[in-house]
Amino acid sequence: MRFVKSAEMKIELTPEQQEMLSSKETIRTIINNNPDTVMAYDIYEGDQLIGFVLVHRFEPRKYFLWEYAIDLNHQNRHKGTQALREFISYLKDDYDAEEITTTYIYGNEHARHIYEKAGFVETDVVDEPDCHEVNMAYYVKRHTDDKPYGFAKGHDSAMRRKDREVSDMDQILEIIRTAKILHLGLNDGGYPYVVPLHYGYEFIDGRLVFYLHGAREGHKLDLIAGDPRVGIELECDVALIDGGEIACDYGSQYASLIGWGTAEIISDEQRKVHALKLIMENQTGRQFTIEKAMTASVGVIAVTLDEFTAKAHRLK
């Protein structure tokens, strides 16, 4: 998707959209009268104009999603969620946004679905005689300044057992090399769906990417297509700590990693070859020749982590 600065809304709207959105004339006036705080964009997929978005910066790094719509000729193709996710990434990357808020009319389930799929959470419901709205917010995860990219801050408070936290990247990579099985957590309509998978990985420019493989169709691929936000967990070196006759003295040795990120179904043959080579090398310790033709019957998933934590408990 491309986001091109605009001075007006050019897309075609359905009658329902026209009722929900400000008129084109009003939007044009808003843009012209607020050049320092309002930003409007045409949304392009390739050379096709597919949508429009208008945001208002009400505080430094905080934005209100004022108007958002997909052209009537490009609806019902999952464009709404995809474009919104990419626009959020654009605001984060280019404007260092830390919070994005919006509202929708109570009862508009289509809007709620799109916002939730993009990562917004409900913050308040306004139920007054002349106003029935739901307020939502997207909070950008931040990382501590004294840790390399990826170490989690946004998902939780500080790790409770700091004595077991693993922050050395070489030690973290050793955990990943040893574990062999990754548990992938997906959103299955309000319930988590967790599946164990073999994996390969790479750590490049401070970013952890895991590669998974399986059939070309199935439930996990359907879930990823609907919501690519995922969680992962892996563990290794699990062993019982004997407590003798006292139950509370028992424990476990282990090393583990959990992470949060985005899953992508890979279609490019060359990327699939690269991923399958990494999977085979991580699982067997050997390098294999993978031809492009061998990828035709295989589905391959890339999981790029935004955040992760690692911990270990080993007897000295």
C-alpha positions as CSV (number, residue, x, y, z in Angstrom):
1,M,0.0,0.0,0.0
2,R,1.1,3.6,-0.7
3,F,-0.2,6.7,1.2
4,V,-0.1,9.9,-0.8
5,K,-0.9,13.2,0.8
6,S,-4.2,14.6,-0.4
7,A,-6.3,17.8,-0.2
8,E,-9.7,16.1,-0.7
9,M,-11.4,12.7,-0.6
10,K,-11.7,11.3,-4.2
11,I,-13.1,7.8,-3.6
12,E,-16.6,6.7,-4.4
13,L,-18.8,5.9,-1.3
14,T,-21.7,3.6,-0.7
15,P,-24.9,5.2,0.7
16,E,-24.1,3.7,4.1
17,Q,-20.6,5.3,4.0
18,Q,-22.1,8.6,3.1
19,E,-24.2,8.5,6.2
20,M,-21.3,7.7,8.5
21,L,-18.6,10.0,7.0
22,S,-18.3,13.8,6.8
23,S,-19.2,15.1,3.3
24,K,-16.4,15.7,0.8
25,E,-16.9,19.4,1.1
26,T,-16.6,19.3,4.9
27,I,-13.4,17.1,4.7
28,R,-11.9,19.6,2.2
29,T,-12.6,22.5,4.6
30,I,-11.1,20.5,7.6
31,I,-7.9,19.9,5.6
32,N,-7.5,23.4,4.4
33,N,-8.2,25.0,7.8
34,N,-5.8,22.8,9.8
35,P,-2.6,22.4,7.8
36,D,-0.4,21.9,10.9
37,T,-2.5,19.2,12.6
38,V,-4.5,17.4,10.0
39,M,-3.1,14.9,7.5
40,A,-5.1,13.4,4.7
41,Y,-4.0,10.5,2.4
42,D,-5.2,8.7,-0.7
43,I,-4.6,5.0,-0.3
44,Y,-3.2,3.2,-3.3
45,E,-2.7,-0.4,-4.0
46,G,-0.3,-0.4,-7.0
47,D,-1.7,2.2,-9.3
48,Q,-5.3,1.8,-8.0
49,L,-6.9,4.3,-5.7
50,I,-8.7,2.2,-3.1
51,G,-9.2,4.3,0.0
52,F,-8.9,7.5,2.0
53,V,-7.8,8.3,5.5
54,L,-7.8,11.5,7.6
55,V,-6.0,11.9,10.9
56,H,-5.7,14.7,13.4
57,R,-2.6,15.1,15.6
58,F,-4.0,16.4,18.9
59,E,-0.7,15.9,20.9
60,P,2.8,15.1,20.0
61,R,2.9,11.5,18.8
62,K,-0.8,11.1,19.5
63,Y,-3.3,10.9,16.6
64,F,-7.1,10.7,16.1
65,L,-8.3,8.6,13.2
66,W,-11.0,11.0,12.0
67,E,-12.2,9.5,8.7
68,Y,-11.3,6.2,7.1
69,A,-13.0,4.5,4.1
70,I,-12.4,2.0,1.3
71,D,-13.7,2.8,-2.2
72,L,-17.0,1.1,-2.9
73,N,-15.4,-0.8,-5.9
74,H,-12.8,-2.4,-3.6
75,Q,-14.9,-3.5,-0.6
76,N,-15.4,-7.1,0.7
77,R,-11.8,-8.0,-0.3
78,H,-10.1,-7.6,3.1
79,K,-8.7,-4.3,2.0
80,G,-10.0,-2.4,4.9
81,T,-8.1,-4.2,7.6
82,Q,-5.0,-4.6,5.5
83,A,-4.8,-0.9,4.6
84,L,-5.5,0.2,8.2
85,R,-2.7,-2.0,9.5
86,E,-0.3,-0.6,7.0
87,F,-1.3,2.9,7.7
88,I,-0.7,2.3,11.4
89,S,2.8,1.1,10.6
90,Y,3.3,4.2,8.4
91,L,2.4,6.5,11.4
92,K,4.7,4.6,13.7
93,D,7.6,4.5,11.3
94,D,7.4,8.0,9.8
95,Y,5.8,10.0,12.6
96,D,6.8,8.0,15.7
97,A,3.2,7.7,16.7
98,E,2.6,6.2,20.2
99,E,-1.2,6.3,20.4
100,I,-4.0,6.3,17.8
101,T,-7.6,6.7,18.8
102,T,-10.9,6.6,16.9
103,T,-14.6,6.2,17.4
104,Y,-17.4,4.4,15.6
105,I,-21.2,4.5,15.9
106,Y,-22.5,2.0,18.4
107,G,-23.9,-1.0,16.5
108,N,-21.6,-0.7,13.5
109,E,-20.2,-4.2,13.7
110,H,-18.3,-3.9,10.4
111,A,-16.3,-1.0,11.8
112,R,-15.7,-2.7,15.1
113,H,-14.5,-5.8,13.3
114,I,-12.0,-3.9,11.2
115,Y,-10.6,-1.9,14.1
116,E,-10.2,-4.9,16.3
117,K,-8.5,-6.8,13.6
118,A,-6.0,-3.9,13.2
119,G,-5.2,-4.0,16.9
120,F,-7.5,-1.4,18.4
121,V,-9.1,-2.0,21.8
122,E,-12.3,-0.6,23.2
123,T,-11.7,2.1,25.9
124,D,-15.1,3.6,26.5
125,V,-18.8,3.6,25.4
126,V,-20.7,6.9,25.2
127,D,-24.4,6.3,25.5
128,E,-26.2,9.6,25.7
129,P,-29.5,10.8,24.1
130,D,-27.7,12.5,21.2
131,C,-24.5,10.3,21.0
132,H,-24.0,6.6,20.9
133,E,-20.3,6.0,20.2
134,V,-17.6,3.5,21.0
135,N,-14.1,4.9,21.6
136,M,-11.1,2.8,20.7
137,A,-7.4,3.1,20.9
138,Y,-4.3,1.5,19.4
139,Y,-1.3,1.7,21.7
140,V,2.1,1.4,20.1
141,K,4.5,-0.9,22.0
142,R,7.7,0.7,23.1
143,H,11.1,-0.8,24.0
144,T,13.5,0.2,26.7
145,D,16.4,2.3,25.6
146,D,19.0,0.1,27.3
147,K,18.0,-3.1,25.5
148,P,18.4,-4.1,21.9
149,Y,15.4,-4.2,19.5
150,G,12.9,-6.8,20.4
151,F,13.1,-7.2,24.1
152,A,9.6,-6.8,25.5
153,K,8.3,-3.9,27.4
154,G,4.9,-3.2,26.0
155,H,3.2,-6.5,26.7
156,D,3.8,-6.6,30.4
157,S,5.5,-5.1,33.4
158,A,9.1,-6.0,34.2
159,M,9.8,-9.7,34.5
160,R,9.0,-10.8,38.0
161,R,12.0,-13.2,38.4
162,K,14.8,-10.9,37.2
163,D,17.3,-13.5,38.4
164,R,16.1,-15.8,35.7
165,E,15.9,-13.3,32.9
166,V,18.1,-14.0,29.9
167,S,19.2,-10.7,28.1
168,D,22.4,-11.8,26.4
169,M,21.6,-12.4,22.7
170,D,24.1,-15.2,22.3
171,Q,22.4,-17.1,25.1
172,I,19.0,-16.4,23.6
173,L,20.1,-17.7,20.2
174,E,21.4,-20.8,21.9
175,I,17.9,-21.4,23.4
176,I,16.4,-21.1,20.0
177,R,19.0,-23.4,18.4
178,T,18.3,-26.1,21.1
179,A,14.5,-26.1,21.4
180,K,13.5,-27.5,18.0
181,I,9.7,-27.2,18.6
182,L,7.8,-23.8,18.5
183,H,4.3,-23.4,19.8
184,L,2.4,-20.9,17.6
185,G,-0.6,-19.1,19.2
186,L,-3.3,-17.7,16.9
187,N,-6.6,-15.9,17.4
188,D,-9.5,-18.3,16.8
189,G,-12.6,-16.2,17.2
190,G,-12.0,-15.3,20.9
191,Y,-10.1,-18.4,21.9
192,P,-6.4,-19.1,21.4
193,Y,-5.4,-21.8,18.9
194,V,-2.0,-23.2,19.6
195,V,-0.1,-25.6,17.4
196,P,3.4,-27.1,17.8
197,L,5.7,-26.8,14.8
198,H,9.3,-27.4,13.7
199,Y,11.0,-24.2,12.7
200,G,14.1,-22.5,11.3
201,Y,15.1,-19.0,12.1
202,E,17.4,-16.1,11.4
203,F,18.6,-13.1,13.4
204,I,19.4,-10.1,11.1
205,D,19.8,-6.5,12.0
206,G,18.4,-7.0,15.5
207,R,15.2,-8.8,14.3
208,L,14.2,-12.4,15.0
209,V,12.3,-14.2,12.2
210,F,11.0,-17.7,12.5
211,Y,10.1,-19.9,9.5
212,L,7.5,-22.6,9.8
213,H,6.2,-25.1,7.2
214,G,3.2,-27.3,6.7
215,A,0.3,-27.9,4.2
216,R,-0.7,-25.3,1.7
217,E,-4.1,-25.0,3.2
218,G,-5.7,-25.5,6.6
219,H,-7.0,-23.9,9.8
220,K,-3.9,-22.1,10.9
221,L,-3.4,-20.5,7.4
222,D,-7.1,-19.4,7.5
223,L,-6.5,-17.9,11.0
224,I,-3.4,-16.0,9.9
225,A,-5.2,-14.6,6.8
226,G,-7.9,-13.3,9.2
227,D,-5.5,-11.9,11.9
228,P,-1.7,-12.1,11.4
229,R,-0.9,-11.1,15.0
230,V,0.6,-14.1,16.8
231,G,2.4,-15.3,19.9
232,I,5.1,-17.9,20.1
233,E,6.7,-20.0,22.8
234,L,9.6,-22.5,22.8
235,E,11.5,-24.2,25.6
236,C,14.4,-26.5,26.0
237,D,16.6,-28.2,28.7
238,V,13.6,-29.2,30.8
239,A,14.5,-31.4,33.7
240,L,12.9,-32.2,37.1
241,I,14.5,-30.8,40.2
242,D,14.1,-33.5,42.9
243,G,12.7,-32.2,46.2
244,G,12.8,-35.5,48.0
245,E,9.9,-36.0,50.4
246,I,8.9,-32.3,50.4
247,A,6.5,-31.5,47.6
248,C,7.2,-27.7,47.7
249,D,11.0,-28.4,47.1
250,Y,10.3,-29.8,43.7
251,G,10.9,-27.6,40.7
252,S,12.1,-27.6,37.1
253,Q,15.2,-26.6,35.1
254,Y,14.4,-25.0,31.8
255,A,15.2,-22.3,29.3
256,S,12.4,-20.6,27.3
257,L,11.5,-17.8,25.0
258,I,8.1,-16.1,24.4
259,G,7.4,-13.5,21.7
260,W,4.8,-11.5,19.9
261,G,4.8,-10.5,16.3
262,T,3.3,-10.8,12.9
263,A,2.8,-13.9,10.7
264,E,3.1,-13.8,6.9
265,I,2.2,-16.6,4.4
266,I,5.1,-16.7,2.0
267,S,4.2,-17.1,-1.7
268,D,7.6,-16.1,-3.4
269,E,9.4,-19.3,-4.4
270,Q,12.9,-18.0,-3.6
271,R,11.9,-17.0,-0.1
272,K,10.3,-20.4,0.4
273,V,13.5,-22.0,-0.6
274,H,15.5,-19.9,1.8
275,A,13.0,-20.6,4.6
276,L,13.0,-24.4,4.0
277,K,16.8,-24.5,4.0
278,L,16.9,-22.8,7.4
279,I,14.3,-25.2,8.8
280,M,16.3,-28.2,7.7
281,E,19.5,-26.8,9.0
282,N,18.1,-26.0,12.4
283,Q,16.4,-29.3,12.8
284,T,19.2,-31.5,11.5
285,G,22.4,-29.5,11.8
286,R,23.0,-30.1,8.0
287,Q,22.6,-28.1,4.9
288,F,20.3,-29.4,2.1
289,T,19.7,-28.5,-1.5
290,I,16.1,-27.2,-2.0
291,E,14.9,-26.7,-5.5
292,K,12.1,-24.2,-6.3
293,A,9.9,-27.1,-7.7
294,M,10.0,-28.7,-4.2
295,T,8.2,-25.7,-2.7
296,A,5.0,-26.1,-4.8
297,S,3.3,-28.5,-2.3
298,V,4.5,-26.8,0.9
299,G,3.0,-23.9,2.8
300,V,5.6,-21.7,4.5
301,I,5.0,-19.1,7.2
302,A,7.3,-16.3,8.4
303,V,6.9,-14.9,11.9
304,T,8.7,-11.6,12.5
305,L,8.9,-10.8,16.2
306,D,8.2,-7.3,17.5
307,E,9.0,-8.3,21.1
308,F,10.3,-11.2,23.0
309,T,11.6,-12.2,26.5
310,A,13.7,-15.2,27.5
311,K,14.4,-16.8,30.9
312,A,16.2,-19.8,32.3
313,H,16.5,-21.7,35.5
314,R,19.5,-24.0,35.6
315,L,21.2,-25.6,38.6
316,K,24.8,-24.4,39.1
